[in-house]
């Protein structure tokens, strides 16, 4: 069942409405994309099977950027026994707004014994962007998930700072309707004036993977981390490994998360990491 976030009830949208509903099922020896409905410029083309049975899907947004008034809604259902990996071919760019908010709603429902991996490229917020973004993940029973998000405020590669704008980025993860992780990043012009945003670091990322244990954390800590200009922290919440990055580079964040995913995917999900081909293009 698709659970709608309260942001979906907000007022009319003057920009582009893009809505994508996907459903994955286990059929015979592999997971298939069994249901697909779309409205507007948000789509998928085909499923890939670089691992044989696990379904890889790339979410496409042809306009390449999101402006004030646009609304992107993604709903994903993973039926029992299915295993799907979703990613994006490039960064999602949120441009300066003339006044309207850009709204992004993502709802993932993962059934008993299913696995979802949501590993998108980074989101980049241009100065002046006004964005409300909500991700809701509902896990049933022994469902498992690997999920990351990387947010870049401004464009540090050209020394452009996020010194104007409004962000409301909200994560909610539930298992059997009980909260596992709820967090929110709020940025406003007032806070930008009076507080050092994220310790003056423009890139923040969070990576979680379920079915982890103390041995999984120790395997990551043994890799070491010595970059004094960046921070990487790991913790265990129940069986969820939570990794947080704070620094100056989306490329570094992605590489750290990729290395961790490659290390822990086998002990957590029983499969070696197979990098989606789209990341190499």
C-alpha positions as CSV (number, residue, x, y, z in Angstrom):
1,X,0.0,0.0,0.0
2,X,1.3,3.4,-0.9
3,X,1.6,5.8,2.0
4,X,1.3,9.4,1.1
5,X,3.3,12.1,2.9
6,X,1.5,15.2,4.1
7,X,3.5,17.3,1.7
8,X,1.4,15.7,-1.1
9,X,-1.6,17.7,0.2
10,X,0.1,21.0,-0.3
11,X,-1.4,23.6,-2.6
12,X,-1.3,23.7,-6.4
13,X,1.9,23.4,-8.3
14,X,2.6,25.9,-11.0
15,X,5.5,23.9,-12.5
16,X,5.9,20.4,-13.9
17,X,4.2,17.5,-12.2
18,X,6.2,14.2,-12.5
19,X,4.8,11.1,-10.9
20,X,6.2,7.6,-11.1
21,X,4.8,4.4,-9.6
22,X,6.9,1.2,-9.7
23,X,6.1,-2.3,-8.5
24,X,8.6,-5.2,-8.3
25,X,7.8,-8.9,-8.0
26,X,9.7,-12.1,-7.8
27,X,8.9,-14.2,-10.9
28,X,10.4,-17.6,-11.3
29,X,14.2,-17.1,-10.9
30,X,14.4,-13.3,-10.9
31,X,12.8,-10.0,-9.8
32,X,10.8,-8.2,-12.5
33,X,9.5,-4.7,-12.9
34,X,5.8,-5.9,-12.9
35,X,4.0,-2.5,-12.5
36,X,4.9,0.8,-14.0
37,X,2.8,4.0,-14.3
38,X,4.1,7.5,-15.0
39,X,2.9,11.0,-15.5
40,X,5.2,13.8,-16.8
41,X,9.0,13.7,-17.2
42,X,9.9,11.0,-14.7
43,X,10.4,7.5,-16.1
44,X,12.4,4.3,-16.4
45,X,13.3,2.6,-19.7
46,X,14.1,-1.0,-19.0
47,X,15.4,-3.4,-16.3
48,X,18.9,-4.6,-16.3
49,X,20.2,-7.9,-14.8
50,X,24.0,-7.7,-14.3
51,X,23.6,-10.0,-11.3
52,X,21.3,-12.5,-12.9
53,X,18.3,-12.3,-10.5
54,X,18.5,-8.8,-9.0
55,X,16.6,-6.2,-10.9
56,X,18.6,-2.9,-11.6
57,X,16.5,0.1,-12.7
58,X,17.6,3.6,-13.6
59,X,15.2,6.5,-12.7
60,X,15.3,9.2,-15.4
61,X,14.3,12.8,-15.3
62,X,15.0,14.2,-18.8
63,X,14.7,17.9,-18.0
64,X,17.9,17.5,-15.9
65,X,16.9,20.0,-13.3
66,X,14.1,21.0,-10.9
67,X,12.8,24.5,-10.5
68,X,10.3,26.2,-8.2
69,X,6.8,24.9,-8.6
70,X,7.9,21.5,-9.9
71,X,6.7,18.4,-8.1
72,X,8.4,15.0,-8.3
73,X,6.6,12.0,-6.8
74,X,8.1,8.5,-6.7
75,X,6.3,5.5,-5.2
76,X,8.0,2.1,-5.2
77,X,6.5,-1.2,-4.0
78,X,8.7,-4.3,-3.5
79,X,6.7,-7.4,-3.1
80,X,7.8,-10.4,-1.0
81,X,11.0,-12.1,-2.1
82,X,11.9,-9.4,-4.6
83,X,15.2,-7.7,-4.8
84,X,15.5,-4.4,-6.7
85,X,18.4,-1.8,-7.0
86,X,17.4,1.7,-8.1
87,X,19.7,4.5,-9.0
88,X,19.9,7.6,-11.1
89,X,22.2,8.4,-14.1
90,X,23.3,11.8,-12.8
91,X,22.9,14.4,-10.1
92,X,19.5,15.9,-9.4
93,X,19.9,19.7,-9.6
94,X,17.5,22.1,-7.8
95,X,17.8,25.5,-9.4
96,X,17.1,29.0,-8.0
97,X,13.4,29.7,-7.4
98,X,11.5,32.8,-8.2
99,X,9.3,32.1,-5.2
100,X,7.6,28.7,-5.5
101,X,8.9,25.6,-3.7
102,X,10.1,22.6,-5.6
103,X,8.6,19.5,-3.9
104,X,10.0,16.0,-4.0
105,X,8.1,13.1,-2.5
106,X,9.5,9.6,-2.3
107,X,7.7,6.6,-0.7
108,X,9.2,3.1,-0.6
109,X,7.2,0.1,0.7
110,X,9.2,-3.1,1.1
111,X,7.4,-6.3,1.9
112,X,8.4,-9.3,4.1
113,X,11.7,-10.9,2.9
114,X,12.2,-8.3,0.1
115,X,15.3,-6.1,-0.5
116,X,15.4,-2.6,-1.8
117,X,18.6,-0.7,-2.6
118,X,18.1,3.0,-3.4
119,X,21.5,4.5,-4.3
120,X,20.9,7.7,-6.2
121,X,23.5,10.2,-7.4
122,X,23.8,13.4,-5.4
123,X,21.3,16.3,-5.1
124,X,22.8,19.7,-5.8
125,X,21.0,22.8,-4.4
126,X,21.8,26.0,-6.2
127,X,21.8,29.3,-4.2
128,X,18.2,30.6,-4.1
129,X,16.6,27.2,-4.3
130,X,13.5,26.6,-2.3
131,X,13.0,22.8,-1.8
132,X,10.7,20.6,0.3
133,X,11.9,16.9,0.1
134,X,10.5,14.0,1.9
135,X,11.5,10.3,1.9
136,X,9.4,7.7,3.6
137,X,10.5,4.1,3.9
138,X,8.1,1.4,5.2
139,X,9.7,-2.0,6.0
140,X,7.5,-5.0,6.8
141,X,8.9,-7.9,8.9
142,X,12.3,-9.0,7.7
143,X,12.5,-6.7,4.8
144,X,16.0,-5.2,4.2
145,X,17.2,-2.0,2.7
146,X,20.4,-0.2,1.6
147,X,19.8,3.5,1.1
148,X,22.0,6.6,0.7
149,X,21.5,10.3,0.0
150,X,24.2,12.9,-0.7
151,X,23.3,16.6,-0.5
152,X,25.5,19.3,-1.9
153,X,24.6,22.9,-0.8
154,X,25.9,25.2,-3.5
155,X,28.7,24.3,-5.9
156,X,32.0,24.1,-4.0
157,X,34.0,23.2,-7.2
158,X,33.5,26.8,-8.3
159,X,33.5,28.2,-4.8
160,X,29.8,29.0,-4.9
161,X,28.1,29.0,-1.5
162,X,24.5,28.3,-0.6
163,X,24.0,31.7,1.0
164,X,20.4,32.2,0.1
165,X,17.4,29.8,-0.1
166,X,15.2,27.4,1.9
167,X,15.6,23.6,2.3
168,X,13.4,21.2,4.3
169,X,14.8,17.6,3.8
170,X,13.0,14.9,5.8
171,X,13.7,11.2,6.3
172,X,11.4,8.7,7.9
173,X,12.1,5.0,8.2
174,X,9.7,2.6,9.8
175,X,9.7,-1.1,10.4
176,X,6.3,-2.6,11.2
177,X,5.0,1.0,11.6
178,X,7.5,1.7,14.4
179,X,10.1,4.5,13.7
180,X,13.7,3.4,13.2
181,X,15.2,6.7,12.0
182,X,13.6,10.1,11.7
183,X,15.7,13.1,10.9
184,X,15.3,16.5,9.3
185,X,17.6,19.1,7.8
186,X,16.1,22.6,7.7
187,X,17.8,25.6,6.2
188,X,16.4,29.1,5.9
189,X,17.8,32.6,5.2
190,X,17.5,33.4,8.9
191,X,19.6,30.3,9.9
192,X,22.1,31.1,7.1
193,X,22.7,34.5,8.6
194,X,23.2,33.5,12.2
195,X,24.6,30.0,12.2
196,X,27.5,28.3,10.5
197,X,25.7,25.8,8.2
198,X,26.9,22.2,8.7
199,X,30.2,23.5,10.3
200,X,30.8,25.3,7.0
201,X,30.9,22.1,5.0
202,X,28.8,22.0,1.9
203,X,28.3,18.3,1.4
204,X,26.4,16.0,3.8
205,X,25.5,12.4,3.2
206,X,23.8,9.5,5.0
207,X,24.1,5.8,4.1
208,X,22.1,3.0,5.9
209,X,22.0,-0.7,5.4
210,X,20.0,-3.2,7.4
211,X,20.8,-6.7,8.7
212,X,24.1,-5.4,10.0
213,X,25.9,-6.3,13.2
214,X,28.9,-5.4,15.2
215,X,31.2,-7.3,12.9
216,X,30.0,-5.3,10.0
217,X,30.9,-2.0,11.7
218,X,34.3,-3.4,12.7
219,X,35.0,-4.3,9.1
220,X,34.4,-0.7,8.1
221,X,36.5,0.8,10.9
222,X,39.4,-1.4,9.9
223,X,39.6,0.4,6.6
224,X,40.6,3.6,8.4
225,X,39.8,7.2,7.6
226,X,42.4,9.9,8.0
227,X,41.1,12.9,6.0
228,X,41.3,15.8,8.4
229,X,39.1,18.1,6.3
230,X,36.2,15.6,6.2
231,X,34.3,13.6,8.8
232,X,33.0,10.0,8.5
233,X,31.1,8.4,11.4
234,X,29.5,5.0,11.8
235,X,27.0,3.7,14.3
236,X,24.6,0.8,14.8
237,X,20.9,1.3,15.5
238,X,19.3,-2.1,16.1
239,X,20.4,-3.9,13.0
240,X,20.9,-0.8,10.9
241,X,24.3,0.4,10.1
242,X,24.2,4.2,9.8
243,X,27.2,6.0,8.1
244,X,27.4,9.8,8.0
245,X,29.6,12.0,5.8
246,X,30.4,15.7,6.2
247,X,32.9,17.4,4.0
248,X,33.6,19.3,0.8
249,X,33.3,16.8,-2.1
250,X,30.4,14.8,-3.5
251,X,32.9,12.6,-5.3
252,X,34.6,11.7,-2.0
253,X,31.2,11.0,-0.4
254,X,30.2,8.7,-3.2
255,X,33.5,6.9,-3.1
256,X,33.4,6.4,0.6
257,X,29.8,5.1,0.4
258,X,30.6,2.9,-2.5
259,X,33.6,1.4,-0.7
260,X,31.4,0.7,2.4
261,X,28.6,-0.8,0.3
262,X,31.1,-3.0,-1.5
263,X,32.4,-4.2,1.9
264,X,29.1,-4.9,3.7
265,X,26.7,-6.0,0.9
266,X,27.8,-9.6,1.1
267,X,27.5,-10.0,4.9
268,X,24.2,-8.1,5.0
269,X,22.5,-9.3,1.8
270,X,24.5,-12.4,0.7
271,X,25.5,-10.8,-2.6
272,X,28.8,-9.3,-3.8
273,X,28.6,-5.7,-4.9
274,X,28.0,-5.2,-8.6
275,X,28.3,-1.5,-9.6
276,X,25.5,-0.3,-11.9
277,X,27.0,0.4,-15.4
278,X,25.4,3.8,-15.5
279,X,27.9,5.0,-12.9
280,X,30.8,4.4,-15.3
281,X,29.4,6.5,-18.2
